[in-house]
Amino acid sequence: MTAGEESMFTKSLYRILMKNGIGNYKTCKTLIKHEQVKVNQLIMTNCNYKVQKDDIIEVNGHIINSHPYIYIMMNKPKGYICSNVDEKYPSVLNLIDRDDCYCVGRLDQDTTGLLIITNDQSFSKRLLLPQNKVYKYYKVETLKPIDHTLTNIFKQGVIIDQNYRCSSSVLTIIDDYHCIVKINEGKYHQIKKMFMSCHNQVASLKRIQFHHLSLDPLLKMGEYRLLTDEEMEKLL
Ligand code: URA
C-alpha cells in the first residue's frame, strides 16, 4: 500500500486525533488546518490524510498514538457473556486488560470459539450490518443424530420464532452428532432455535470462522491476541 491509500483499517488523520482524546470532530479538524499537526515531521493540513503504518504524528509538538485502534481475536470460553453487565456471568471483556473495547456481535454464554473484540465502532458496524451478509461458521454437536434431510431444510430457510424464516444456510454433516453450519444472520440464539425447530437440540456450539477469518487453533479457551495484518485483510 502506498502513502495516503485507504482500506477499512486505514483511518483519516482527524479520526486518529479524536481517538487519542484530543477533541471533537471540529476541534481536531481545526488543529490540522491551523498547522498544529505534523506527520513524519512535516506539517499536514489534509484532515483526510490516511494514516499509514509507520507514520509518526505530532500534535503541538507531542507525539500521539498513531494506531489507537485495536483488533483482537479471542477463543471465547464457556461461562462468559459478550456484553458488559450480567449478574450471573462475567464478561469476556474482563479477560482483556483494556476498558475501551467491545465484542463484534455476541455469542451465548455457553458458546465457545472465535470472537472479535475491538475499539473501532465503524469496523464493527460494517461487519454486523445485515445487508453485508457476512458469513459465520459454527461447529455444532447435537443431542440426537442429525437427520440428513436437514441439509435441504437449512438451505430452504428454517422457520424460528413461530414465523421468521431464516435466510438460506449451509449445513454440512461431519458424522451422526456433528456438523458445520454456515449462516449470514445473527438472530438471538439462532442456531439453537434452528435445531429446536427441526426436532433436535444443540449440545455444544463453537464458532470457527467469521467471514474469511478462521479461529487460530493454537489459541486455548480464554486466550486472545491481536489480529495480524493478513488476518485483518480477511475481514475486508
Ligand atoms: N447461535 C446460537 O444459538 N448461539 C450463539 O452463541 C451463536 C449463534
Residues whose N, C-alpha, C, O or C-beta is under 5 A from the ligand:
A	BS01	URA	R106 L107 D108 T111 H189 Q190 I191 K192
